[in-house]
Amino acid sequence: MNKLIPKTGAAIVTLTVFLFAIFMIIDFQFGSYLVCMFLPIGYIMMAAGFHHESPEDRQVSANIGMIFSAIYAVLIFLVYFAQNTTVRLEDLNEQATKILDFGKGGLIFNYDLLGYGMMALSTFFIGLSIKAESKSDKWLKHLMMIHGVFFIGCFIMPMTGVFTSMANGNNGSGGTIALLFWCAYFLPIGILSYKHFGEEKC
């Protein structure tokens, strides 16, 4: 089970990131929001596997990574569950729509960025905890740690108001390109993690 669960989680991560990219391209909003609720489940399963196999001298880093993964999951579940329930099904007034609708670049959108900032911190600390021996594990470790840089933009940029301005200006193409870039970056992390748990003894 210690091998199967994180391997399954890595498969969920890979599949959901791939589907998210596809749904973004074909502009299937409900689908893109829906898969975003499965991504945290897979990520926590995957992160728990790395936590379990981390050596004793790297347990602190693995623990921090797990805690940030939980914070990420809570924020993302709140954001996308709201989009596929309240925002999609309720008749909201203008003020409520501005706050709750992800596409308006308001509070919920900022929470989404904060959530992915927490994910970036999680990957950084989990990357630190990995004892890479194979070439693929070294790539995985470096990709996860470099992904931590996304925290800076996710945490700082919402405070500048740039994303709100983009949303109000209906400049959706720039946001879509940025999200597709993230998908292209994170997809190899899911694939390499799946390979890792398929070969390593946990």
C-alpha positions in Angstrom: 0.0 0.0 0.0 2.9 2.4 0.7 3.9 2.0 -2.9 0.5 1.7 -4.6 -1.2 4.7 -3.0 1.4 7.4 -3.9 1.8 5.8 -7.4 -2.0 6.1 -7.8 -1.8 9.7 -6.6 0.9 10.4 -9.1 -1.3 9.0 -11.9 -4.2 11.2 -10.7 -1.9 14.3 -10.7 -0.7 13.5 -14.3 -4.2 12.8 -15.6 -5.8 15.9 -14.0 -3.0 18.3 -15.2 -3.4 16.9 -18.7 -7.2 17.2 -18.7 -7.0 20.7 -17.2 -4.8 21.7 -20.1 -7.2 20.2 -22.6 -10.2 21.7 -21.0 -8.5 25.1 -21.0 -7.8 24.8 -24.7 -11.3 23.9 -25.7 -12.8 26.4 -23.2 -14.7 23.8 -21.1 -14.9 25.8 -17.9 -16.9 23.3 -15.8 -14.5 20.5 -16.7 -11.4 22.5 -15.9 -12.9 23.5 -12.5 -13.9 19.9 -11.8 -10.5 18.3 -12.4 -8.9 21.0 -10.2 -10.8 19.4 -7.2 -9.2 16.0 -7.9 -5.7 17.3 -8.3 -5.2 18.0 -4.6 -6.3 14.5 -3.7 -3.7 13.0 -6.0 -1.1 15.4 -4.9 -1.6 14.6 -1.2 -1.4 10.9 -1.9 1.8 11.5 -3.9 3.3 13.8 -1.2 2.6 11.3 1.5 4.6 8.7 -0.4 7.6 11.0 -0.5 7.1 11.8 3.1 7.0 8.1 4.0 10.3 7.2 2.3 12.2 10.3 3.3 15.4 9.6 5.3 15.5 10.5 9.0 17.7 13.5 8.5 15.2 15.0 6.0 12.0 14.4 8.0 11.6 18.0 8.9 11.5 19.1 5.3 9.1 16.3 4.4 6.8 17.3 7.3 6.8 20.9 6.2 6.0 19.8 2.6 3.0 17.7 3.9 1.6 20.6 5.9 1.8 23.0 3.0 0.1 20.3 0.8 -2.8 20.2 3.2 -3.2 24.0 3.2 -3.1 24.0 -0.6 -5.8 21.3 -0.7 -8.2 23.2 1.6 -7.9 26.5 -0.4 -8.3 24.8 -3.7 -11.3 22.7 -2.6 -13.0 25.9 -1.4 -12.3 27.8 -4.6 -13.4 25.2 -7.1 -16.3 23.7 -5.1 -17.7 27.3 -5.0 -17.3 27.7 -8.7 -19.2 24.5 -9.6 -21.9 25.0 -7.0 -22.8 28.5 -5.9 -21.3 30.5 -8.8 -22.7 28.1 -11.5 -26.1 27.3 -10.0 -27.1 30.4 -8.0 -28.4 33.8 -9.3 -25.8 36.1 -7.7 -26.0 39.8 -7.6 -23.2 41.9 -9.1 -21.2 42.3 -5.8 -21.4 38.6 -5.0 -20.3 37.7 -8.5 -17.3 40.0 -8.3 -16.2 38.3 -5.1 -17.0 34.7 -5.8 -16.7 34.3 -9.6 -13.2 33.0 -10.4 -13.3 34.7 -13.8 -13.7 38.1 -12.3 -10.3 38.1 -10.7 -11.6 38.9 -7.2 -11.2 37.3 -3.7 -11.7 33.7 -4.8 -9.2 34.1 -7.6 -6.7 35.4 -5.2 -7.4 32.5 -2.8 -6.7 30.2 -5.8 -3.3 31.8 -6.4 -2.5 31.6 -2.7 -3.4 27.9 -2.8 -1.0 27.2 -5.6 1.6 29.3 -3.8 1.2 26.8 -0.9 1.6 24.0 -3.4 4.8 25.5 -4.7 6.2 25.6 -1.2 5.1 22.1 -0.7 7.0 20.8 -3.8 10.1 22.8 -2.7 10.3 21.2 0.7 9.3 17.7 -0.6 12.0 18.1 -3.2 14.5 18.8 -0.5 13.5 15.6 1.3 14.1 13.4 -1.8 17.3 11.4 -1.8 17.8 11.2 -5.5 19.9 8.3 -6.7 18.7 7.7 -10.3 18.9 10.2 -13.1 15.1 10.5 -13.3 14.9 11.1 -9.5 17.5 13.9 -9.8 15.3 15.5 -12.5 12.2 15.1 -10.3 14.0 16.6 -7.3 15.2 19.6 -9.3 11.8 20.2 -11.0 10.0 20.1 -7.6 12.4 22.5 -6.0 12.4 24.9 -8.9 8.6 24.8 -8.8 8.9 26.4 -5.4 9.8 29.7 -7.2 6.1 29.9 -8.3 5.3 30.8 -4.7 6.8 34.3 -5.1 4.5 35.2 -8.0 1.4 33.5 -6.5 1.9 35.3 -3.2 3.1 38.7 -4.3 1.4 39.4 -7.7 -2.2 39.4 -6.3 -1.2 42.3 -4.0 -0.2 44.4 -7.0 -3.7 44.1 -8.6 -2.3 43.1 -12.0 -4.5 40.0 -12.2 -7.6 42.0 -11.3 -6.8 44.4 -14.1 -6.3 41.6 -16.6 -9.6 40.1 -15.6 -11.5 43.4 -15.9 -9.9 44.0 -19.3 -11.0 40.5 -20.4 -7.5 39.6 -21.3 -8.1 35.9 -20.9 -5.6 34.7 -23.5 -2.6 35.8 -21.3 -4.0 33.9 -18.3 -4.6 30.8 -20.4 -1.1 30.8 -21.8 0.3 31.2 -18.3 -1.8 28.2 -17.1 -0.8 26.1 -20.0 2.9 26.9 -19.3 2.3 25.7 -15.7 0.7 22.5 -17.0 3.6 21.9 -19.3 6.0 22.3 -16.3 4.1 20.3 -13.8 3.1 17.3 -16.0 6.7 15.9 -16.0 6.6 16.0 -12.1 3.5 13.7 -12.2 5.1 11.4 -14.7 8.4 11.2 -13.0 6.7 10.6 -9.6 4.7 7.8 -11.1 7.9 6.2 -12.5 9.6 6.8 -9.1 6.9 4.9 -7.1 6.8 2.2 -9.7 10.4 1.4 -9.3 11.4 2.3 -5.8 10.6 0.4 -2.6 8.7 2.6 -0.2 
